[in-house]
Amino acid sequence: MTVNRTTTTANRYWVVGGLLAGGAVGVFLGLGLSTTPEAVGVAEPGVVVRFAHPLVRTLLDLAATTVVGLSLLPKLLGFSRPAITEPVLRVARPAAVIAAAVWAFTALLSIVIRAYETRPDAELTMPMVVDYVQRVGAGQGLLFSAVCALVYLWIGVMAVRRGESVPAELRILISMFGLLPLPVTGHASNWKYHDYSMISMELHVLGAAAWTGGLAALVVLVAHRRGLLAEALPKFSKLATIALILVSVTGLFNGLLELALNPAIGLPGSLFTTSYGLILIGKIVCAAVLAVLGANIRWRFLPHIAQHKTTAIVGWAAVELAIMGIAFGLAVVLSRAPVA
């Protein structure tokens, strides 16, 4: 039993570490593909801020995604066998509280960094941060997201104390509601088609969060419990299939729309000659790899898991989550990459 617990703990660290490391790799890869033209006479925020902001923003996205996944976990496990599911949920609920705290902190930190980016030649003060939030929609979106994370934090603490008497549906609703302002704070959108682009981006973010967060929650907390995994994985597999289609279609729609409306370079040239196009290709490659990995889990492992057999799903899912992390990092850099 000790060996099993040690192995399970090690697997959890590998999975979480792989997701975070993937996010960092995605950021640095995206920055390597991105070239931002220097503005003459305008002070630059510096190398530290250039790297700090996308890293913090990626951590924000991954923390929010983790909250969504942990909130979905009770629905995936079901409520018919509380004696079996409660040991898992007893770990998931405080983990969601910690992730919500990271979400709130990184959202507020992002506001500070972005306020400094707007005036890197001035001393960073609280009035400057307040002024940034009042003037810029991105600051208001980040603040709203931070408030949602704090509300979740409060409800999550109640769930830790009272268990599933605090409805899972409420936690899912608040966590996903907190994701809605994030496209405004990052992903570029052409205002000529603003309404279509924003709806598409909202669906893109929600789909990615449910897919990534749900997989991470299952692998970290349920993979070593064969009976629960056999019940939860088929439900998640259906959700993941829908999310894959949704994320792929909306991502392509928004990315190609931005490039198609580029007045300087048209498609398909802009896909290979602009920073935005190159990073978009990186995301497309990630989506293709994820589709292959997801199909491998669904068609190769799922039948064995349904029979409670031992499989290598943790290793494969860890790779899938690392690729997801890279996609998240690329998405953050893509939101600020020049289209022209």
URZI-V997755 format. One record per residue. N is the residue number from 1. RES is the residue in one letter. SS is DSSP state (alpha for helix, beta for strand, coil for the rest). OMEGA is omega in degrees with one decimal (* if undefined). NEAR is the number of other C-alpha atoms within 8 Angstrom. Layout:
BEGIN
n->N res->RES ss->SS omega->OMEGA near->NEAR
n->N res->RES ss->SS omega->OMEGA near->NEAR
END
This chain:
BEGIN
n->1 res->M ss->coil omega->-179.4 near->4
n->2 res->T ss->alpha omega->179.7 near->5
n->3 res->V ss->alpha omega->179.7 near->6
n->4 res->N ss->alpha omega->179.1 near->7
n->5 res->R ss->alpha omega->179.2 near->8
n->6 res->T ss->alpha omega->179.3 near->8
n->7 res->T ss->alpha omega->179.6 near->8
n->8 res->T ss->alpha omega->178.7 near->9
n->9 res->T ss->alpha omega->178.6 near->8
n->10 res->A ss->alpha omega->178.3 near->8
n->11 res->N ss->alpha omega->178.8 near->10
n->12 res->R ss->alpha omega->179.2 near->11
n->13 res->Y ss->alpha omega->179.8 near->8
n->14 res->W ss->alpha omega->-178.2 near->9
n->15 res->V ss->alpha omega->-179.7 near->14
n->16 res->V ss->alpha omega->178.9 near->10
n->17 res->G ss->alpha omega->178.6 near->8
n->18 res->G ss->alpha omega->178.5 near->13
n->19 res->L ss->alpha omega->-179.6 near->14
n->20 res->L ss->alpha omega->179.2 near->12
n->21 res->A ss->alpha omega->176.7 near->10
n->22 res->G ss->alpha omega->177.2 near->15
n->23 res->G ss->alpha omega->179.0 near->19
n->24 res->A ss->alpha omega->178.4 near->13
n->25 res->V ss->alpha omega->178.5 near->10
n->26 res->G ss->alpha omega->178.6 near->14
n->27 res->V ss->alpha omega->-177.8 near->16
n->28 res->F ss->alpha omega->176.4 near->9
n->29 res->L ss->alpha omega->178.6 near->9
n->30 res->G ss->alpha omega->178.6 near->13
n->31 res->L ss->alpha omega->177.3 near->9
n->32 res->G ss->alpha omega->179.1 near->7
n->33 res->L ss->alpha omega->-174.2 near->9
n->34 res->S ss->coil omega->175.1 near->12
n->35 res->T ss->coil omega->179.8 near->9
n->36 res->T ss->coil omega->-179.1 near->6
n->37 res->P ss->coil omega->179.2 near->4
n->38 res->E ss->coil omega->177.7 near->4
n->39 res->A ss->coil omega->-177.5 near->5
n->40 res->V ss->coil omega->177.2 near->4
n->41 res->G ss->coil omega->-180.0 near->4
n->42 res->V ss->coil omega->-179.0 near->5
n->43 res->A ss->coil omega->178.5 near->7
n->44 res->E ss->coil omega->-177.4 near->6
n->45 res->P ss->coil omega->177.4 near->11
n->46 res->G ss->coil omega->-175.9 near->6
n->47 res->V ss->alpha omega->-177.0 near->6
n->48 res->V ss->alpha omega->-179.9 near->6
n->49 res->V ss->alpha omega->179.7 near->10
n->50 res->R ss->alpha omega->178.5 near->9
n->51 res->F ss->alpha omega->-175.5 near->8
n->52 res->A ss->alpha omega->-175.8 near->8
n->53 res->H ss->alpha omega->179.6 near->11
n->54 res->P ss->alpha omega->178.2 near->12
n->55 res->L ss->alpha omega->178.3 near->12
n->56 res->V ss->alpha omega->-179.7 near->11
n->57 res->R ss->alpha omega->177.0 near->12
n->58 res->T ss->alpha omega->176.9 near->14
n->59 res->L ss->alpha omega->175.6 near->12
n->60 res->L ss->alpha omega->-178.0 near->13
n->61 res->D ss->alpha omega->-178.7 near->10
n->62 res->L ss->alpha omega->177.5 near->11
n->63 res->A ss->alpha omega->178.0 near->12
n->64 res->A ss->alpha omega->178.1 near->15
n->65 res->T ss->alpha omega->177.3 near->13
n->66 res->T ss->alpha omega->178.1 near->16
n->67 res->V ss->alpha omega->178.9 near->14
n->68 res->V ss->alpha omega->-178.4 near->15
n->69 res->G ss->alpha omega->179.2 near->17
n->70 res->L ss->alpha omega->177.4 near->15
n->71 res->S ss->alpha omega->178.6 near->12
n->72 res->L ss->alpha omega->-172.8 near->12
n->73 res->L ss->alpha omega->178.4 near->13
n->74 res->P ss->alpha omega->179.4 near->11
n->75 res->K ss->alpha omega->179.1 near->8
n->76 res->L ss->alpha omega->-178.6 near->11
n->77 res->L ss->alpha omega->-177.0 near->10
n->78 res->G ss->coil omega->-175.1 near->9
n->79 res->F ss->coil omega->-175.0 near->8
n->80 res->S ss->coil omega->-177.6 near->4
n->81 res->R ss->coil omega->-176.5 near->7
n->82 res->P ss->alpha omega->179.9 near->7
n->83 res->A ss->alpha omega->-179.5 near->6
n->84 res->I ss->alpha omega->-176.1 near->8
n->85 res->T ss->alpha omega->-174.9 near->12
n->86 res->E ss->alpha omega->176.8 near->8
n->87 res->P ss->alpha omega->177.7 near->8
n->88 res->V ss->alpha omega->-177.5 near->10
n->89 res->L ss->alpha omega->177.5 near->10
n->90 res->R ss->alpha omega->174.4 near->10
n->91 res->V ss->alpha omega->-175.6 near->9
n->92 res->A ss->alpha omega->-175.0 near->12
n->93 res->R ss->alpha omega->176.3 near->12
n->94 res->P ss->alpha omega->176.4 near->11
n->95 res->A ss->alpha omega->177.7 near->9
n->96 res->A ss->alpha omega->177.7 near->13
n->97 res->V ss->alpha omega->178.9 near->13
n->98 res->I ss->alpha omega->179.4 near->8
n->99 res->A ss->alpha omega->178.1 near->12
n->100 res->A ss->alpha omega->177.5 near->15
n->101 res->A ss->alpha omega->176.7 near->11
n->102 res->V ss->alpha omega->178.1 near->10
n->103 res->W ss->alpha omega->-178.6 near->15
n->104 res->A ss->alpha omega->-178.0 near->14
n->105 res->F ss->alpha omega->-177.8 near->9
n->106 res->T ss->alpha omega->176.1 near->12
n->107 res->A ss->alpha omega->178.5 near->14
n->108 res->L ss->alpha omega->177.7 near->11
n->109 res->L ss->alpha omega->177.6 near->9
n->110 res->S ss->alpha omega->177.4 near->12
n->111 res->I ss->alpha omega->-179.2 near->13
n->112 res->V ss->alpha omega->-178.9 near->9
n->113 res->I ss->alpha omega->-178.3 near->10
n->114 res->R ss->alpha omega->175.2 near->10
n->115 res->A ss->alpha omega->178.1 near->12
n->116 res->Y ss->alpha omega->-179.9 near->12
n->117 res->E ss->alpha omega->-178.5 near->10
n->118 res->T ss->alpha omega->179.9 near->6
n->119 res->R ss->coil omega->-176.9 near->9
n->120 res->P ss->coil omega->-179.7 near->10
n->121 res->D ss->coil omega->-178.1 near->6
n->122 res->A ss->coil omega->177.2 near->6
n->123 res->E ss->coil omega->-178.5 near->5
n->124 res->L ss->coil omega->179.8 near->7
n->125 res->T ss->coil omega->177.9 near->6
n->126 res->M ss->alpha omega->176.1 near->6
n->127 res->P ss->alpha omega->177.9 near->6
n->128 res->M ss->alpha omega->179.7 near->9
n->129 res->V ss->alpha omega->179.2 near->13
n->130 res->V ss->alpha omega->179.1 near->8
n->131 res->D ss->alpha omega->179.0 near->8
n->132 res->Y ss->alpha omega->-179.5 near->10
n->133 res->V ss->alpha omega->-178.6 near->14
n->134 res->Q ss->alpha omega->-174.0 near->9
n->135 res->R ss->alpha omega->-167.9 near->7
n->136 res->V ss->coil omega->-179.2 near->8
n->137 res->G ss->alpha omega->179.5 near->10
n->138 res->A ss->alpha omega->177.9 near->10
n->139 res->G ss->alpha omega->178.6 near->14
n->140 res->Q ss->alpha omega->178.3 near->10
n->141 res->G ss->alpha omega->178.0 near->12
n->142 res->L ss->alpha omega->178.9 near->15
n->143 res->L ss->alpha omega->178.4 near->12
n->144 res->F ss->alpha omega->178.4 near->10
n->145 res->S ss->alpha omega->177.9 near->15
n->146 res->A ss->alpha omega->178.4 near->14
n->147 res->V ss->alpha omega->177.5 near->10
n->148 res->C ss->alpha omega->178.1 near->12
n->149 res->A ss->alpha omega->178.6 near->15
n->150 res->L ss->alpha omega->175.6 near->11
n->151 res->V ss->alpha omega->177.3 near->9
n->152 res->Y ss->alpha omega->179.5 near->13
n->153 res->L ss->alpha omega->179.5 near->11
n->154 res->W ss->alpha omega->179.5 near->8
n->155 res->I ss->alpha omega->178.2 near->10
n->156 res->G ss->alpha omega->176.8 near->13
n->157 res->V ss->alpha omega->176.2 near->10
n->158 res->M ss->alpha omega->178.7 near->10
n->159 res->A ss->alpha omega->176.7 near->12
n->160 res->V ss->alpha omega->-177.7 near->10
n->161 res->R ss->alpha omega->-171.6 near->6
n->162 res->R ss->alpha omega->177.9 near->8
n->163 res->G ss->alpha omega->-174.5 near->9
n->164 res->E ss->alpha omega->170.0 near->7
n->165 res->S ss->alpha omega->169.2 near->6
n->166 res->V ss->coil omega->-168.5 near->10
n->167 res->P ss->coil omega->175.5 near->7
n->168 res->A ss->alpha omega->179.9 near->11
n->169 res->E ss->alpha omega->179.0 near->6
n->170 res->L ss->alpha omega->179.8 near->8
n->171 res->R ss->alpha omega->177.2 near->12
n->172 res->I ss->alpha omega->-177.9 near->11
n->173 res->L ss->alpha omega->-177.6 near->8
n->174 res->I ss->alpha omega->-178.8 near->11
n->175 res->S ss->alpha omega->179.5 near->15
n->176 res->M ss->alpha omega->176.5 near->10
n->177 res->F ss->alpha omega->178.3 near->8
n->178 res->G ss->alpha omega->177.7 near->14
n->179 res->L ss->alpha omega->-171.6 near->11
n->180 res->L ss->coil omega->-179.7 near->11
n->181 res->P ss->coil omega->-171.4 near->11
n->182 res->L ss->alpha omega->175.9 near->11
n->183 res->P ss->alpha omega->178.6 near->11
n->184 res->V ss->alpha omega->-174.9 near->11
n->185 res->T ss->alpha omega->-175.1 near->11
n->186 res->G ss->coil omega->-171.1 near->10
n->187 res->H ss->coil omega->178.5 near->12
n->188 res->A ss->coil omega->175.7 near->8
n->189 res->S ss->coil omega->178.8 near->10
n->190 res->N ss->coil omega->-170.8 near->10
n->191 res->W ss->alpha omega->175.6 near->6
n->192 res->K ss->alpha omega->178.4 near->4
n->193 res->Y ss->alpha omega->-172.1 near->8
n->194 res->H ss->alpha omega->-176.1 near->9
n->195 res->D ss->alpha omega->-179.7 near->7
n->196 res->Y ss->alpha omega->-178.0 near->7
n->197 res->S ss->alpha omega->-177.9 near->11
n->198 res->M ss->alpha omega->177.0 near->11
n->199 res->I ss->alpha omega->179.6 near->8
n->200 res->S ss->alpha omega->-179.1 near->12
n->201 res->M ss->alpha omega->176.3 near->13
n->202 res->E ss->alpha omega->179.0 near->10
n->203 res->L ss->alpha omega->179.3 near->11
n->204 res->H ss->alpha omega->-178.2 near->12
n->205 res->V ss->alpha omega->-179.8 near->12
n->206 res->L ss->alpha omega->179.0 near->11
n->207 res->G ss->alpha omega->180.0 near->12
n->208 res->A ss->alpha omega->-179.4 near->12
n->209 res->A ss->alpha omega->180.0 near->14
n->210 res->A ss->alpha omega->-178.3 near->15
n->211 res->W ss->alpha omega->-176.3 near->13
n->212 res->T ss->alpha omega->-178.2 near->13
n->213 res->G ss->alpha omega->179.3 near->14
n->214 res->G ss->alpha omega->179.2 near->16
n->215 res->L ss->alpha omega->-179.8 near->12
n->216 res->A ss->alpha omega->180.0 near->13
n->217 res->A ss->alpha omega->-179.5 near->14
n->218 res->L ss->alpha omega->-175.6 near->13
n->219 res->V ss->alpha omega->-176.0 near->13
n->220 res->V ss->alpha omega->-170.3 near->11
n->221 res->L ss->alpha omega->-171.4 near->11
n->222 res->V ss->coil omega->-171.4 near->12
n->223 res->A ss->coil omega->-177.9 near->11
n->224 res->H ss->coil omega->177.4 near->7
n->225 res->R ss->coil omega->-168.9 near->7
n->226 res->R ss->alpha omega->-178.6 near->12
n->227 res->G ss->alpha omega->179.5 near->7
n->228 res->L ss->alpha omega->-179.6 near->11
n->229 res->L ss->alpha omega->179.2 near->13
n->230 res->A ss->alpha omega->178.7 near->13
n->231 res->E ss->alpha omega->-173.1 near->11
n->232 res->A ss->alpha omega->-173.4 near->12
n->233 res->L ss->alpha omega->177.1 near->11
n->234 res->P ss->alpha omega->177.2 near->9
n->235 res->K ss->alpha omega->-179.1 near->9
n->236 res->F ss->alpha omega->-179.3 near->11
n->237 res->S ss->alpha omega->176.9 near->9
n->238 res->K ss->alpha omega->178.0 near->8
n->239 res->L ss->alpha omega->-178.4 near->10
n->240 res->A ss->alpha omega->179.1 near->10
n->241 res->T ss->alpha omega->177.8 near->8
n->242 res->I ss->alpha omega->-178.6 near->8
n->243 res->A ss->alpha omega->179.2 near->12
n->244 res->L ss->alpha omega->179.1 near->13
n->245 res->I ss->alpha omega->-178.1 near->8
n->246 res->L ss->alpha omega->-178.5 near->11
n->247 res->V ss->alpha omega->-178.6 near->13
n->248 res->S ss->alpha omega->-177.4 near->10
n->249 res->V ss->alpha omega->-178.5 near->8
n->250 res->T ss->alpha omega->178.1 near->12
n->251 res->G ss->alpha omega->177.4 near->11
n->252 res->L ss->alpha omega->-179.1 near->8
n->253 res->F ss->alpha omega->-177.8 near->9
n->254 res->N ss->alpha omega->-178.4 near->12
n->255 res->G ss->alpha omega->-179.1 near->10
n->256 res->L ss->alpha omega->176.7 near->8
n->257 res->L ss->alpha omega->178.4 near->9
n->258 res->E ss->alpha omega->-178.4 near->12
n->259 res->L ss->alpha omega->-179.3 near->15
n->260 res->A ss->alpha omega->-178.2 near->8
n->261 res->L ss->coil omega->177.0 near->8
n->262 res->N ss->coil omega->-176.4 near->10
n->263 res->P ss->coil omega->-175.4 near->6
n->264 res->A ss->coil omega->-175.9 near->5
n->265 res->I ss->coil omega->-179.0 near->9
n->266 res->G ss->coil omega->174.1 near->11
n->267 res->L ss->coil omega->0.6 near->8
n->268 res->P ss->coil omega->-176.3 near->6
n->269 res->G ss->alpha omega->-177.1 near->8
n->270 res->S ss->alpha omega->179.5 near->12
n->271 res->L ss->alpha omega->-175.5 near->13
n->272 res->F ss->alpha omega->-174.9 near->8
n->273 res->T ss->alpha omega->179.2 near->8
n->274 res->T ss->coil omega->177.0 near->11
n->275 res->S ss->alpha omega->-179.8 near->13
n->276 res->Y ss->alpha omega->-178.8 near->14
n->277 res->G ss->alpha omega->-179.2 near->14
n->278 res->L ss->alpha omega->178.6 near->12
n->279 res->I ss->alpha omega->176.3 near->14
n->280 res->L ss->alpha omega->176.0 near->11
n->281 res->I ss->alpha omega->177.2 near->9
n->282 res->G ss->alpha omega->177.6 near->10
n->283 res->K ss->alpha omega->178.2 near->11
n->284 res->I ss->alpha omega->177.4 near->9
n->285 res->V ss->alpha omega->177.7 near->8
n->286 res->C ss->alpha omega->-179.5 near->12
n->287 res->A ss->alpha omega->179.3 near->11
n->288 res->A ss->alpha omega->178.5 near->8
n->289 res->V ss->alpha omega->179.0 near->9
n->290 res->L ss->alpha omega->177.9 near->11
n->291 res->A ss->alpha omega->178.8 near->9
n->292 res->V ss->alpha omega->179.9 near->8
n->293 res->L ss->alpha omega->178.5 near->11
n->294 res->G ss->alpha omega->178.2 near->9
n->295 res->A ss->alpha omega->178.3 near->9
n->296 res->N ss->alpha omega->179.6 near->9
n->297 res->I ss->alpha omega->-175.6 near->12
n->298 res->R ss->alpha omega->-172.6 near->10
n->299 res->W ss->alpha omega->-177.2 near->8
n->300 res->R ss->alpha omega->-173.5 near->9
n->301 res->F ss->alpha omega->-173.0 near->12
n->302 res->L ss->alpha omega->178.3 near->12
n->303 res->P ss->alpha omega->179.0 near->9
n->304 res->H ss->alpha omega->178.7 near->11
n->305 res->I ss->alpha omega->178.4 near->13
n->306 res->A ss->alpha omega->178.2 near->9
n->307 res->Q ss->coil omega->177.5 near->7
n->308 res->H ss->coil omega->178.2 near->9
n->309 res->K ss->coil omega->177.5 near->8
n->310 res->T ss->coil omega->178.4 near->7
n->311 res->T ss->coil omega->178.0 near->8
n->312 res->A ss->coil omega->-174.0 near->7
n->313 res->I ss->alpha omega->-178.3 near->9
n->314 res->V ss->alpha omega->179.7 near->10
n->315 res->G ss->alpha omega->-179.5 near->7
n->316 res->W ss->alpha omega->179.6 near->10
n->317 res->A ss->alpha omega->177.4 near->12
n->318 res->A ss->alpha omega->176.3 near->13
n->319 res->V ss->alpha omega->179.6 near->9
n->320 res->E ss->alpha omega->-179.7 near->11
n->321 res->L ss->alpha omega->176.7 near->15
n->322 res->A ss->alpha omega->176.3 near->15
n->323 res->I ss->alpha omega->176.0 near->13
n->324 res->M ss->alpha omega->177.4 near->14
n->325 res->G ss->alpha omega->177.2 near->17
n->326 res->I ss->alpha omega->179.3 near->15
n->327 res->A ss->alpha omega->177.4 near->14
n->328 res->F ss->alpha omega->179.0 near->13
n->329 res->G ss->alpha omega->177.0 near->19
n->330 res->L ss->alpha omega->-178.8 near->16
n->331 res->A ss->alpha omega->179.2 near->10
n->332 res->V ss->alpha omega->179.4 near->14
n->333 res->V ss->alpha omega->179.0 near->14
n->334 res->L ss->alpha omega->-178.0 near->12
n->335 res->S ss->coil omega->-177.9 near->9
n->336 res->R ss->coil omega->-177.5 near->9
n->337 res->A ss->coil omega->177.3 near->11
n->338 res->P ss->coil omega->179.8 near->10
n->339 res->V ss->coil omega->-177.9 near->10
n->340 res->A ss->coil omega->* near->10
END
